[in-house]
C-alpha cells in the first residue's frame, strides 16, 4: 500500500463523523439483537444508515459513500463482537 493511500485512510478514520457512524451502527446492530435475528438486525441497521444518507443528500451536506462504508464497518464490528454469544 502506498504511503499516500495509507495517509488518506488514516485521515478518513480520524474524522469525527466517520467514528460516529461506526459507533452508532455498532450500537444499533447490538441493541436490536435481543428482539430480532442477527440478519434482521444487520438489515435494519444498514437501512437506517442508508436513510440517513438519503436525508443528507436531499436536505443536508450530501450523500457520502464514506459514511456508508463506516456504517458497514460498525455493523461488522458489532456482529464480530457478539458472534461468540449468538
N, C-alpha and C positions, 0 to 999 in steps of 0.2 A: 504494500500500500504506500502510495506516495505521501510525502510529508504534507503537501497541500490538502489532500483529501483527509488525512488524519486531523489536521488542524481545523478543517471545516466541520468535521464530525464532533470534535471536542467543543467547538464554539456552539454548535447546534444544541448539544446536550446541556450546555450551561445557560441556555435561555430559560428564564423562569416559566414561560408559557409551556414549553415542552415538558418540563418536570411536573407542572400542574396536570397536564393531560395524562402523563404516566401514572401519577398518584391517584387521580380521580378514577381512571379506568380500572386500576388495580382494586381500589376500594369498592367500586360498583360491582365488579365481577365476583368478588369475595362476599360482599354484602347480600347478594341475591341467592347465594348457594343454599342457605337453609330452606328456601321456599321453592327453588327450581332445580332443574338438572344443570349440569355443567354446560351443556351445549346451548340451552336456552339463556343461561346467564351470559355466556360469551356473545351470543347473537344480540340480545337486548343491549348490552353494554356497547357493542360496536354500532348499533343503530342510534343510540343516544349520541355518541361521538359524531356520527355522520350527520345527524340532525343539527347538532351544534355548529358544525362547519357549514352546513347549508344556510343556517341562520346568518352566520358571519358573511357568507357570500352575498346574501341579499341585503343585510342591514348593518353589517359590521366592517371589519378590516379586510375581508375577502377570504375565500376558501384557501385552506393550507393543507397540502398533502403531507407536509411535515408533522402537522398536528394529528393527522390520521395515522401516520406511522407511530407517533408517540402513543396514541390510544392503543394501537395493536401491541406495542411493547408492554404497556401496562396490563393489558388483558393477558398476554402470555406470561408475564411475571406472576400475576395473580393466580393463574392456573398452576404454574410450576410450584409455587409456594404451598398450595393446598393439595397438590396431587397425592402425597403420601396418605392423606386423610380421607380421600374420596373412595 
